[in-house]
Amino acid sequence: MNEAQTQSVFTRRLHRVYAGFTLGFVAFVAALAVLEHLGLSRNVIGLLFLLATVALYAVIGIVCRTTDPAEYYVAGRRVPAFYNGMATGADWMSAASFITLAGTLYLSGFGGLAFILGWSGGFCLVALLLAPYLRRFGRFTIPEFLGERYDGNLARGIGAVATVLCSFTYVVAQIYGVGLITSRLTGLAFEIGVFVGLGGVLVCSFLGGMRAVTWTQVAQYIVLILAFLVPVVWLSVKQTGNPLPPLAYGAQLGQITAKEAELIGDAKEREVIAIFAARAAAAEAKLKDVSAAMAADRAAAEQQLAELRSRGAPLNEVQAAARALSALPATEAEARRLYIAQRNAAAERARPLAGMPRHATQYAGDPEGDAQARMEFDDSRRNFLALVFCLMVGTAGLPHILTRFYTTPSVREARQSVAWSLLFIAALYLTAPALAVMVKYEVFNNLVGTPFDQLPAWIGAWARVDPALVSVVDVNQDKVFQLGEMRLGADIVVLAAPEIGGMPYVISGMVAAGALAAALSTADGLLLTITNALSHDLYHRLVDTEAQTSRRVAISKILLLGVALAAAYVAAYRPADIVVLVTAAFSIAASAFFPALVLGIFWKRASKAGAVAGMLAGLGVTLYYMVTREPWLRGLFGIGEPMPLWFGIQPMAAGVFGVPLGFAVIVVGSLLSAPPSAKALALVERLRSPLPPEAG
């Protein structure tokens, strides 16, 4: 058989294998549903979902193990466009897309659409500007392209460091998501869940590299898309009778808008708001004399502890009071940070709808209002557009996504796989807004007004996993739940949606398995990208240029294990919300890679000096802005008060400054420096020359 016939036979075999896998997964879920009806416990159901899916991914990893460099780095360049699109979809739809996107839409309303617009638009940039040209380049990594295009190892080394930086930030978010899901399914502590889930990440990427990761990601896409669609279709039918959630979205949005007006006028909700406003004012008063406030807090805590001991209170109450006393800040600087955080948190909740904007309102503020309202409106609109921009160009700069287009048999299939990727991603992105609205409908109509002693069990279960995910306190002591009394994190909305909607627990287990598939698939791709940059682009080029391919693959596997453990260690400390970590990675990728890649392909005059200066300038200003203004990074680097924002832009969109600067510096630096070498010019000519019909 010729190459085309061989590829056709291979593709038909893949169709049979994955059709069988899909039917098997559906049968597995149906069997667990029957067992739940017969009395199987929730813990066992969750454990079975975890073990069965991770075991399946492990089997694929073992079957696809390899030490061949072409298979390990680019899956032998024989992945059909359809399956590469599916694998790219799984690689792309990380914990942020699966777990956090609908939650962000729930909390932010219209503002959350920036993620859908940015991420979807980014794939258009990939299809038009990068994927076909990188596939035609035909090597292994993005830093390798930078090294070839910009004459040497300096640009390649900077690209490798930037790859590690953005991918590590991204992979921490995925492993954090793995910890959440594993701990909820098994009942293990979050920190233990992180390292248990890590085994599922390692088993594929460690054994088989891109070959194992690709075929695992196809299976993971099937799991995650079924897991996402089933609950949202269920809610859509339950609430509207329409099995197509995007078509039911408008009707439910109208219901939400009417309920929001009712809640804003509710006397009990206003009572809760007044209590939080008083707490914010009290924290503000403490900031006027921090030393006196510290002394008063300590005296009050000591008095409470003494009273509990004197009246023989239960041991757990005494221990809680003792812990509260020991947790008081020891220095004025610590106390000031605590009071500022308390003031800001209380002020945020001293607003209608638990601090959430009206779901259908485009931007905060009012363009026709007073000066403050107009400024809020302008800042909100500016940040929306800046975030869309960063997510678009960040998508087109993410190394683990761009590397996927090295795996197709031809340039034509690279283009086709981008189209398939968009289709597979759209299946989730078109339903996420509907899921957010339907979960909000359930909360507004079925949860608000419930007596505290009748609140559903999922609230306590998720609070035990992480209190930041959900917290409910009877603030006004009326023993009835008001919306303002619940603090809900974006990372819980999808995972708890089946329980919020009253579905069988087997659906919750399936959603958790889908979220786990999303996090594992992206983590696999990211870890492989990091270790390939370290082994192929740094070790091979700078440490041992004569290393044999088998040795480089072995080094890559060792590094993969080390990087995975380091990422799990960082994730165990819960550095920030998933969406904050992910958007930081996008800004880094956008500023470091997008200008250098685009100009390297489409502008012959782009030179080594210009590219190096542009990459460093864009990356440098982006990191500076994030480190000095993002709260979790300021805490990491010991920076006190945040610096003023530039044009009101939030630090998650820092790439909006780095990308234009990178373009400008590359252009100016290239015009002022020596032109690129003949070899670099020949590469540009080869990338952009007309393709033969069978390749193009």
MARKE-415293 format. One record per residue (C-alpha): residue number from 1; chain; x, y, z. Coordinates in steps of 0.2 Angstrom, whole numbers, m for minus. Example, Ala and Ser with C-alpha at 12.3 -4.5 7.8 and 13.67 -1.06 7.14 Angstrom:
BEGIN
  semar  lumdo     xx     yy     zz
      1      A     62    m22     39
      2      A     68     m5     36
END
This chain:
BEGIN
  semar  lumdo     xx     yy     zz
      1      A      0      0      0
      2      A      6     18     m3
      3      A      6     31     10
      4      A    m11     38      7
      5      A    m19     20      8
      6      A    m10     17     24
      7      A    m16     33     32
      8      A    m34     29     26
      9      A    m33     11     34
     10      A    m26     19     50
     11      A    m40     32     51
     12      A    m54     19     48
     13      A    m46      9     63
     14      A    m47     24     74
     15      A    m65     27     69
     16      A    m69      9     76
     17      A    m59     11     91
     18      A    m66     27     97
     19      A    m84     23     92
     20      A    m82      8    103
     21      A    m75     18    117
     22      A    m89     30    117
     23      A   m102     17    118
     24      A    m92      8    132
     25      A    m92     25    142
     26      A   m110     27    140
     27      A   m114      9    145
     28      A   m102     12    161
     29      A   m112     27    166
     30      A   m129     19    163
     31      A   m123      4    174
     32      A   m118     15    188
     33      A   m134     24    187
     34      A   m143      7    190
     35      A   m132      3    204
     36      A   m135     20    212
     37      A   m154     17    211
     38      A   m150      0    220
     39      A   m141      8    234
     40      A   m123     10    229
     41      A   m115     24    240
     42      A   m109     40    233
     43      A    m91     38    238
     44      A    m90     21    229
     45      A    m98     29    213
     46      A    m85     43    214
     47      A    m71     31    217
     48      A    m76     20    202
     49      A    m77     35    190
     50      A    m59     41    196
     51      A    m51     23    195
     52      A    m60     18    179
     53      A    m55     34    169
     54      A    m38     35    175
     55      A    m35     17    173
     56      A    m41     18    155
     57      A    m29     33    152
     58      A    m15     23    159
     59      A    m19      8    147
     60      A    m17     20    132
     61      A     m1     27    139
     62      A      6      9    141
     63      A      1      3    124
     64      A      8     19    116
     65      A     24     19    125
     66      A     39     24    114
     67      A     57     30    114
     68      A     57     35     95
     69      A     60     54     95
     70      A     47     57     81
     71      A     34     47     90
     72      A     38     55    107
     73      A     39     73    101
     74      A     26     74     87
     75      A     17     57     87
     76      A     25     51     71
     77      A     17     65     61
     78      A      2     54     56
     79      A    m13     60     67
     80      A    m28     63     55
     81      A    m35     81     55
     82      A    m51     75     63
     83      A    m43     67     78
     84      A    m29     80     79
     85      A    m44     93     81
     86      A    m52     82     94
     87      A    m35     81    104
     88      A    m32     99    102
     89      A    m49    102    109
     90      A    m45     92    124
     91      A    m28    100    125
     92      A    m36    117    124
     93      A    m52    114    135
     94      A    m42    114    152
     95      A    m49    116    169
     96      A    m52    134    165
     97      A    m64    130    151
     98      A    m72    115    159
     99      A    m73    120    177
    100      A    m71    139    178
    101      A    m79    146    162
    102      A    m97    144    166
    103      A    m93    149    184
    104      A    m85    165    178
    105      A   m101    168    167
    106      A   m111    165    183
    107      A   m102    178    193
    108      A    m98    191    180
    109      A   m113    189    168
    110      A   m109    198    151
    111      A    m91    201    157
    112      A    m87    183    156
    113      A    m90    182    138
    114      A    m73    190    135
    115      A    m66    172    138
    116      A    m77    164    125
    117      A    m74    178    112
    118      A    m55    179    115
    119      A    m52    160    116
    120      A    m62    157    100
    121      A    m55    171     91
    122      A    m38    165     95
    123      A    m40    149     85
    124      A    m44    160     70
    125      A    m27    168     72
    126      A    m19    151     73
    127      A    m27    145     57
    128      A    m23    161     47
    129      A     m6    166     54
    130      A      3    151     62
    131      A     m3    133     60
    132      A      1    130     42
    133      A     18    138     42
    134      A     23    129     58
    135      A     18    112     51
    136      A     28    116     35
    137      A     43    120     46
    138      A     42    102     51
    139      A     52    101     67
    140      A     48     98     86
    141      A     46    114     96
    142      A     41    132     95
    143      A     58    138    102
    144      A     66    127     89
    145      A     57    138     76
    146      A     63    154     84
    147      A     81    147     84
    148      A     81    143     65
    149      A     72    159     60
    150      A     82    171     71
    151      A    100    163     68
    152      A    105    154     84
    153      A    102    148    101
    154      A     99    165    110
    155      A     81    167    103
    156      A     79    148    105
    157      A     84    149    123
    158      A     73    164    127
    159      A     59    155    119
    160      A     62    139    129
    161      A     62    150    146
    162      A     46    158    141
    163      A     39    141    136
    164      A     43    135    153
    165      A     36    150    162
    166      A     19    151    154
    167      A     17    133    153
    168      A     22    130    171
    169      A      9    144    177
    170      A     m4    135    166
    171      A      0    118    172
    172      A     m1    123    191
    173      A    m19    128    187
    174      A    m23    111    179
    175      A    m16    101    194
    176      A    m25    113    206
    177      A    m41    107    197
    178      A    m36     89    198
    179      A    m34     91    217
    180      A    m51     98    218
    181      A    m59     84    208
    182      A    m50     70    216
    183      A    m53     76    234
    184      A    m72     78    230
    185      A    m73     61    222
    186      A    m63     51    235
    187      A    m65     61    251
    188      A    m46     63    252
    189      A    m38     80    258
    190      A    m35     92    244
    191      A    m16     91    246
    192      A    m17     72    245
    193      A    m29     73    230
    194      A    m16     84    221
    195      A     m3     70    221
    196      A    m15     56    218
    197      A    m22     65    203
    198      A     m4     68    197
    199      A     m2     50    194
    200      A    m15     51    180
    201      A     m5     65    172
    202      A     11     56    172
    203      A      6     39    166
    204      A      3     45    148
    205      A     16     59    145
    206      A     30     50    154
    207      A     28     33    145
    208      A     23     38    127
    209      A     26     57    125
    210      A     16     65    111
    211      A     10     49    104
    212      A      2     43    121
    213      A     m4     60    125
    214      A    m13     62    108
    215      A    m23     46    109
    216      A    m27     49    127
    217      A    m33     66    123
    218      A    m45     60    110
    219      A    m53     48    123
    220      A    m53     63    136
    221      A    m62     74    124
    222      A    m76     61    122
    223      A    m77     60    141
    224      A    m77     78    145
    225      A    m89     84    131
    226      A   m102     71    136
    227      A   m100     75    154
    228      A   m102     94    151
    229      A   m117     92    139
    230      A   m128     80    149
    231      A   m131     91    164
    232      A   m134    107    154
    233      A   m146     97    143
    234      A   m155     90    158
    235      A   m157    107    166
    236      A   m163    114    149
    237      A   m176    101    148
    238      A   m181    103    166
    239      A   m183    122    166
    240      A   m189    125    148
    241      A   m193    108    140
    242      A   m180    112    126
    243      A   m166    100    124
    244      A   m155    113    115
    245      A   m148    124    129
    246      A   m142    138    117
    247      A   m159    140    111
    248      A   m166    140    129
    249      A   m153    153    134
    250      A   m163    169    130
    251      A   m179    163    139
    252      A   m170    159    155
    253      A   m160    175    154
    254      A   m176    185    154
    255      A   m182    175    170
    256      A   m165    179    178
    257      A   m167    197    175
    258      A   m184    198    182
    259      A   m178    188    198
    260      A   m163    200    200
    261      A   m175    215    201
    262      A   m185    206    214
    263      A   m170    201    225
    264      A   m163    219    224
    265      A   m179    226    231
    266      A   m180    212    245
    267      A   m180    219    263
    268      A   m170    204    270
    269      A   m157    205    256
    270      A   m155    224    260
    271      A   m153    219    279
    272      A   m138    208    274
    273      A   m131    221    263
    274      A   m132    234    278
    275      A   m122    222    289
    276      A   m108    220    277
    277      A   m108    238    274
    278      A   m106    240    293
    279      A    m91    228    293
    280      A    m83    237    279
    281      A    m84    253    289
    282      A    m77    245    305
    283      A    m62    238    295
    284      A    m60    255    288
    285      A    m60    263    305
    286      A    m47    250    311
    287      A    m35    257    297
    288      A    m35    274    305
    289      A    m26    268    320
    290      A    m19    250    317
    291      A     m9    249    333
    292      A    m25    252    344
    293      A    m35    241    333
    294      A    m23    227    335
    295      A    m23    229    354
    296      A    m42    229    354
    297      A    m43    214    344
    298      A    m31    204    355
    299      A    m40    210    371
    300      A    m57    204    364
    301      A    m50    187    358
    302      A    m42    184    375
    303      A    m58    189    384
    304      A    m68    177    374
    305      A    m56    163    377
    306      A    m56    166    396
    307      A    m75    166    396
    308      A    m76    150    387
    309      A    m64    142    399
    310      A    m73    149    414
    311      A    m90    142    410
    312      A    m83    125    404
    313      A    m87    127    386
    314      A    m85    112    374
    315      A    m67    108    369
    316      A    m69    112    351
    317      A    m76    129    355
    318      A    m61    133    366
    319      A    m49    126    353
    320      A    m57    137    340
    321      A    m55    152    351
    322      A    m37    148    355
    323      A    m33    146    336
    324      A    m42    163    332
    325      A    m31    171    346
    326      A    m15    164    339
    327      A    m19    169    321
    328      A    m20    187    325
    329      A     m7    197    316
    330      A      9    200    325
    331      A     15    216    316
    332      A      7    232    310
    333      A     11    228    292
    334      A      2    211    293
    335      A    m13    219    302
    336      A    m14    233    289
    337      A    m15    220    275
    338      A    m28    210    285
    339      A    m39    225    288
    340      A    m38    230    270
    341      A    m43    213    265
    342      A    m58    213    277
    343      A    m63    230    271
    344      A    m63    225    253
    345      A    m71    208    255
    346      A    m85    216    265
    347      A    m87    231    253
    348      A    m89    219    239
    349      A   m103    209    247
    350      A   m111    226    253
    351      A   m119    226    236
    352      A   m135    219    228
    353      A   m135    201    222
    354      A   m120    196    233
    355      A   m109    208    223
    356      A   m113    201    206
    357      A   m117    212    192
    358      A   m134    210    183
    359      A   m132    196    172
    360      A   m137    205    156
    361      A   m129    221    160
    362      A   m115    224    147
    363      A   m103    234    158
    364      A   m102    241    176
    365      A   m106    259    179
    366      A   m117    270    168
    367      A   m112    280    153
    368      A   m126    293    157
    369      A   m123    294    175
    370      A   m111    304    186
    371      A    m93    306    184
    372      A    m89    290    195
    373      A   m102    280    186
    374      A    m95    285    169
    375      A    m77    281    175
    376      A    m83    263    180
    377      A    m91    261    164
    378      A    m76    266    154
    379      A    m64    255    165
    380      A    m76    240    163
    381      A    m77    242    144
    382      A    m58    244    142
    383      A    m54    229    153
    384      A    m66    218    143
    385      A    m58    223    127
    386      A    m41    221    134
    387      A    m45    204    140
    388      A    m52    198    124
    389      A    m36    204    115
    390      A    m24    195    127
    391      A    m34    179    126
    392      A    m34    180    107
    393      A    m16    183    105
    394      A    m11    172    119
    395      A    m21    157    111
    396      A    m10    160     96
    397      A      6    160    106
    398      A      3    145    117
    399      A     17    133    114
    400      A      7    117    119
    401      A     m7    122    107
    402      A      5    126     92
    403      A     15    111     94
    404      A     m1    100     90
    405      A      0    106     72
    406      A     17     98     70
    407      A      8     81     72
    408      A     m3     80     56
    409      A      3     71     40
    410      A      2     87     29
    411      A      0    106     29
    412      A    m18    104     22
    413      A    m22     93     37
    414      A    m15    106     49
    415      A    m27    119     42
    416      A    m41    106     43
    417      A    m37    101     61
    418      A    m39    120     66
    419      A    m57    120     59
    420      A    m61    103     68
    421      A    m54    111     84
    422      A    m65    125     83
    423      A    m80    114     80
    424      A    m76    103     95
    425      A    m73    118    106
    426      A    m89    126    101
    427      A    m99    112    107
    428      A    m94    117    125
    429      A    m92    136    122
    430      A   m110    138    115
    431      A   m117    129    130
    432      A   m107    136    144
    433      A   m117    153    144
    434      A   m133    143    145
    435      A   m127    132    160
    436      A   m122    148    170
    437      A   m139    155    167
    438      A   m148    139    172
    439      A   m138    136    188
    440      A   m141    154    193
    441      A   m160    151    190
    442      A   m159    136    201
    443      A   m150    146    215
    444      A   m162    161    214
    445      A   m178    151    213
    446      A   m174    135    223
    447      A   m160    139    236
    448      A   m164    157    241
    449      A   m177    157    255
    450      A   m173    139    261
    451      A   m172    137    280
    452      A   m153    135    285
    453      A   m157    118    292
    454      A   m164    112    276
    455      A   m150    118    264
    456      A   m144    104    253
    457      A   m129     93    257
    458      A   m118     98    243
    459      A   m114    115    251
    460      A   m106    107    266
    461      A    m97     94    256
    462      A    m89    107    245
    463      A    m85    118    259
    464      A    m75    104    267
    465      A    m65    102    251
    466      A    m61    121    251
    467      A    m70    135    260
    468      A    m66    147    246
    469      A    m77    137    235
    470      A    m93    140    244
    471      A    m97    148    261
    472      A   m114    151    268
    473      A   m117    160    285
    474      A   m133    166    292
    475      A   m127    184    293
    476      A   m143    192    299
    477      A   m148    177    310
    478      A   m165    175    303
    479      A   m162    156    300
    480      A   m167    158    281
    481      A   m155    158    267
    482      A   m153    175    257
    483      A   m142    176    242
    484      A   m130    189    250
    485      A   m126    176    263
    486      A   m117    164    251
    487      A   m100    167    244
    488      A    m98    155    229
    489      A    m82    153    219
    490      A    m81    151    200
    491      A    m73    134    202
    492      A    m88    126    209
    493      A   m102    130    198
    494      A   m100    117    185
    495      A    m94    103    197
    496      A   m109    106    208
    497      A   m122    109    194
    498      A   m129     92    195
    499      A   m132     93    213
    500      A   m139    111    212
    501      A   m151    104    199
    502      A   m156     89    209
    503      A   m149     76    197
    504      A   m144     59    202
    505      A   m126     58    210
    506      A   m120     48    195
    507      A   m121     63    184
    508      A   m110     73    197
    509      A    m98     59    196
    510      A    m98     60    177
    511      A    m95     79    177
    512      A    m81     76    189
    513      A    m74     63    178
    514      A    m76     75    163
    515      A    m67     89    173
    516      A    m53     77    177
    517      A    m51     73    159
    518      A    m50     91    154
    519      A    m37     95    168
    520      A    m27     79    164
    521      A    m27     82    145
    522      A    m21    100    146
    523      A     m8     95    160
    524      A     m1     81    149
    525      A      1     93    135
    526      A      9    106    145
    527      A     21     95    155
    528      A     27     88    138
    529      A     29    105    131
    530      A     39    111    146
    531      A     51     95    146
    532      A     53     96    128
    533      A     59    114    129
    534      A     71    109    143
    535      A     78     93    135
    536      A     77     97    117
    537      A     80    116    116
    538      A     91    119    132
    539      A    100    103    136
    540      A    103     97    118
    541      A    108    114    112
    542      A    118    121    127
    543      A    124    107    138
    544      A    126     91    127
    545      A    125     95    108
    546      A    131     77    104
    547      A    117     69    114
    548      A    109     54    105
    549      A     90     55    102
    550      A     87     41    114
    551      A     97     50    128
    552      A     87     66    125
    553      A     70     57    126
    554      A     77     49    143
    555      A     82     66    149
    556      A     65     73    144
    557      A     56     59    155
    558      A     67     63    170
    559      A     63     81    168
    560      A     45     78    166
    561      A     44     69    183
    562      A     53     83    191
    563      A     42     97    184
    564      A     26     88    188
    565      A     31     86    206
    566      A     36    104    207
    567      A     19    110    199
    568      A     10     98    211
    569      A     19    106    226
    570      A     15    124    221
    571      A     m4    119    217
    572      A     m5    111    234
    573      A     m3    129    241
    574      A    m18    135    231
    575      A     m9    151    225
    576      A    m24    158    216
    577      A    m41    154    207
    578      A    m39    144    191
    579      A    m44    158    180
    580      A    m31    170    187
    581      A    m17    158    184
    582      A    m23    154    166
    583      A    m25    172    161
    584      A     m8    175    168
    585      A     m1    161    156
    586      A    m10    169    141
    587      A     m3    186    144
    588      A     15    178    146
    589      A     13    168    130
    590      A      5    183    120
    591      A     20    195    124
    592      A     34    182    123
    593      A     29    173    107
    594      A     15    181     96
    595      A     26    196     89
    596      A     41    186     86
    597      A     31    172     77
    598      A     21    183     66
    599      A     35    194     61
    600      A     46    179     59
    601      A     34    172     46
    602      A     28    187     37
    603      A     42    200     38
    604      A     59    195     30
    605      A     68    210     38
    606      A     65    204     56
    607      A     82    200     63
    608      A     90    191     78
    609      A     94    207     87
    610      A     76    214     85
    611      A     68    198     90
    612      A     78    195    105
    613      A     75    213    111
    614      A     57    212    107
    615      A     54    196    116
    616      A     63    202    131
    617      A     54    219    131
    618      A     37    212    129
    619      A     39    198    142
    620      A     48    210    154
    621      A     34    223    154
    622      A     21    210    156
    623      A     29    201    171
    624      A     33    218    179
    625      A     15    224    178
    626      A      8    207    184
    627      A     20    205    199
    628      A     17    223    205
    629      A     m2    223    204
    630      A     m8    205    205
    631      A    m12    202    224
    632      A     m6    184    224
    633      A     10    188    215
    634      A     13    203    226
    635      A     12    192    241
    636      A     24    179    233
    637      A     37    193    230
    638      A     34    202    246
    639      A     28    218    238
    640      A     16    228    250
    641      A      4    241    242
    642      A     m1    238    224
    643      A      6    251    211
    644      A     m7    262    201
    645      A    m15    253    186
    646      A    m11    259    169
    647      A    m26    266    161
    648      A    m36    255    173
    649      A    m31    239    165
    650      A    m32    224    177
    651      A    m16    214    179
    652      A    m24    198    171
    653      A    m23    208    154
    654      A     m5    213    156
    655      A     m1    207    139
    656      A    m11    222    131
    657      A      5    231    135
    658      A     18    218    131
    659      A     12    213    114
    660      A     12    231    106
    661      A     29    234    114
    662      A     36    218    107
    663      A     30    222     90
    664      A     37    239     91
    665      A     54    234     98
    666      A     56    220     85
    667      A     53    232     71
    668      A     64    246     77
    669      A     78    234     83
    670      A     77    225     66
    671      A     79    241     56
    672      A     93    246     67
    673      A    103    230     66
    674      A    111    219     53
    675      A     98    210     42
    676      A     95    191     45
    677      A    106    178     37
    678      A    103    170     20
    679      A     98    154     29
    680      A     84    163     39
    681      A     78    171     23
    682      A     78    154     14
    683      A     67    148     28
    684      A     55    162     26
    685      A     54    159      7
    686      A     51    140     10
    687      A     37    143     23
    688      A     28    156     12
    689      A     31    148     m6
    690      A     16    140    m15
    691      A     13    122     m9
    692      A     10    107    m21
    693      A     m8    102    m22
    694      A     m6     86    m12
    695      A      2     96      3
    696      A     m8    112      2
END
